[in-house]
């Protein structure tokens, strides 16, 4: 199964020739049965990547453009009156698909964003007091514009913590941008289906068998505990929850799987620590005043927590 990961990358490369780190994070979240939040400026191929991935893994796909006038019923369901039968019929909306792209999720107010909470955590939605299971697998990729842009809302902390990873997307360099222009003029190659839902289950079973030593458990705990320690209280308003520890453990297993190993190594943990923690630790105003963001704080924590650490900070 592991060779299919490379085949997936090759298929996505037919449409997108950059953002390799984002592709890795998306595949990681998909294999962990988690969700991913992607932050970056518009028009950086975020939508194209997830649309292509849906074709490659042969899963149903829907996209919702979040706007200030969006309502929760536009995402989950609506009751439509049927005059012939004189009754209300429930119409299921885009959330009832395997892959949901919540585009520019922070352009809608918190009431709308909260419509995703039950779906992301319990993989179900409640309609008229009745719970409806979502198709499996269910995967949310939400794109977020930088908060300093006009017309954006801050995501609620409870929703942010439900994202397994947060990835950052940047502008391409000059050589890559030239390749993008050349690719836009070339004839598009058809996308092949590489995986099925059953293949995903098989991969997840293989990943769950990857060995995790006691030292790796300790290393992850020390990193997450450090985000809550007194040493960083001047810079971190609140630290990561235990959900971060679980996320770091599972994503590290996937990185070992990608590398073809049957055990988790410290570099697997360090490879995922930024994606797992950057949205789960809140810098204080003092930190922001010194231009210290979450990634800078993670840098300091990794320096302070050696691989052989035997005690929390």
Residue pairs with C-beta under 8 A, 6 or more apart in sequence:
1 199
1 202
1 203
1 206
2 206
2 257
2 258
2 260
4 194
4 195
4 199
4 203
5 27
5 258
7 194
8 27
8 53
8 56
8 57
8 194
8 195
9 20
9 23
11 52
11 55
11 56
11 191
11 192
11 194
12 23
12 49
12 52
12 53
12 56
14 52
14 188
14 189
14 191
15 48
15 49
15 52
15 188
15 191
16 23
16 45
16 48
16 49
16 52
17 176
17 179
17 180
17 183
18 45
18 172
18 176
18 179
18 180
19 44
19 45
19 46
19 49
19 169
21 167
22 38
22 46
22 49
22 167
22 169
23 49
24 258
25 36
25 165
25 167
25 275
26 36
26 49
26 50
26 53
26 141
26 167
27 53
27 254
28 164
28 165
28 251
28 254
28 255
28 272
28 275
29 35
29 36
29 139
29 141
29 164
29 165
29 251
30 53
30 57
30 137
30 139
30 200
31 200
31 203
31 204
31 207
31 254
31 257
32 164
32 247
32 250
32 251
32 254
33 137
33 139
33 204
34 163
34 164
34 165
34 247
34 250
34 251
35 120
35 139
35 140
35 141
35 142
35 162
35 163
35 164
36 140
36 141
36 142
36 163
36 164
36 165
36 166
36 167
37 105
37 142
37 143
37 144
37 155
37 160
37 163
37 165
37 166
37 167
37 279
38 46
38 141
38 142
38 143
38 144
38 166
38 167
38 168
38 169
39 143
39 144
39 145
39 146
39 166
39 167
39 168
39 169
40 46
40 143
40 145
40 146
40 168
40 169
40 170
41 145
41 146
41 169
41 171
42 104
42 145
44 169
44 170
44 171
46 141
46 143
46 169
47 63
47 101
47 103
47 143
50 61
50 99
50 101
50 141
51 61
51 63
51 101
52 191
53 99
54 60
54 61
54 98
54 99
55 61
55 191
55 193
56 191
56 192
56 193
56 194
56 195
57 193
57 194
57 195
57 196
57 197
57 200
58 193
58 195
58 196
58 197
59 97
59 98
59 99
59 137
59 139
59 197
60 97
60 98
60 99
60 135
61 97
61 98
61 99
61 100
61 101
62 94
62 95
62 97
62 99
62 100
62 101
63 94
63 100
63 101
63 103
64 70
64 74
64 75
64 94
64 100
64 101
64 102
64 103
65 103
65 104
66 102
66 103
66 104
66 105
66 106
66 107
66 108
66 112
66 113
67 104
67 107
67 108
68 107
68 108
68 109
68 151
70 108
70 112
71 112
72 111
72 112
72 114
72 115
73 93
74 93
74 112
75 93
75 94
75 95
75 112
75 115
75 116
76 92
76 93
76 95
76 115
76 119
76 125
76 127
77 90
77 91
77 92
77 93
77 125
77 127
78 90
78 91
78 93
79 88
79 89
79 90
79 91
79 128
80 88
80 89
80 90
80 91
81 87
81 88
81 89
82 88
82 89
90 127
90 128
92 132
94 100
95 116
95 119
95 125
95 134
96 132
96 134
96 135
97 135
98 135
98 136
98 137
98 138
98 139
98 197
99 139
99 141
100 138
100 139
100 140
100 141
101 141
101 142
101 143
102 116
102 140
102 141
102 142
102 143
103 142
103 143
104 143
104 144
104 145
105 113
105 116
105 142
105 143
105 144
105 155
106 113
106 144
106 145
106 147
106 152
106 153
106 154
106 155
107 145
107 151
107 152
107 153
108 153
109 153
110 153
110 155
110 156
113 153
113 155
113 156
113 159
114 156
114 159
116 140
116 142
116 159
116 162
117 158
117 159
117 162
118 124
118 125
118 126
119 125
119 134
119 138
119 140
120 140
120 159
120 162
120 163
121 162
123 133
123 134
123 136
123 138
124 131
124 132
124 133
124 134
125 131
125 132
125 134
126 132
136 197
137 197
137 200
142 163
144 152
144 155
145 152
146 152
147 154
157 282
160 166
160 279
160 280
161 241
161 243
161 279
161 280
163 279
164 247
164 250
164 251
164 276
165 247
165 251
165 272
165 275
165 276
166 275
166 278
166 279
167 275
168 278
172 180
195 203
203 257
206 257
207 253
207 254
207 257
208 253
209 262
210 253
210 256
210 257
210 261
210 262
210 263
210 264
211 262
211 263
211 264
212 249
212 252
212 253
212 263
212 264
213 263
213 264
215 307
215 308
216 249
216 252
216 264
216 266
216 269
217 249
218 309
218 310
219 266
219 269
219 305
219 307
219 309
220 245
220 248
220 249
220 252
220 269
221 245
221 312
222 305
222 309
222 311
222 312
222 313
223 248
223 269
223 273
223 277
223 301
223 302
223 305
224 239
224 240
224 242
224 244
224 245
224 248
224 277
225 312
225 313
226 232
226 239
226 301
226 304
226 305
226 312
226 313
227 236
227 239
227 240
227 244
227 277
227 280
227 281
227 297
227 301
228 236
228 238
228 239
228 240
229 239
229 312
229 313
231 304
231 313
232 239
232 297
232 300
232 301
234 284
234 286
234 287
235 283
235 284
235 286
235 287
235 292
235 297
236 281
236 282
236 283
236 284
236 287
236 297
237 282
237 283
237 284
238 281
238 282
239 280
239 281
240 276
240 277
240 280
240 281
241 280
243 280
244 276
244 277
244 280
247 276
248 269
248 272
248 273
248 276
248 277
251 272
251 275
251 276
252 264
252 268
252 269
252 271
252 272
253 264
253 268
255 264
255 267
255 268
255 271
255 272
256 262
256 263
256 264
256 265
256 268
259 268
266 307
270 302
273 298
273 302
274 295
274 298
277 294
277 298
278 294
278 295
278 298
279 294
281 294
281 297
281 298
283 292
283 293
283 294
283 297
287 293
287 297
304 313
305 313
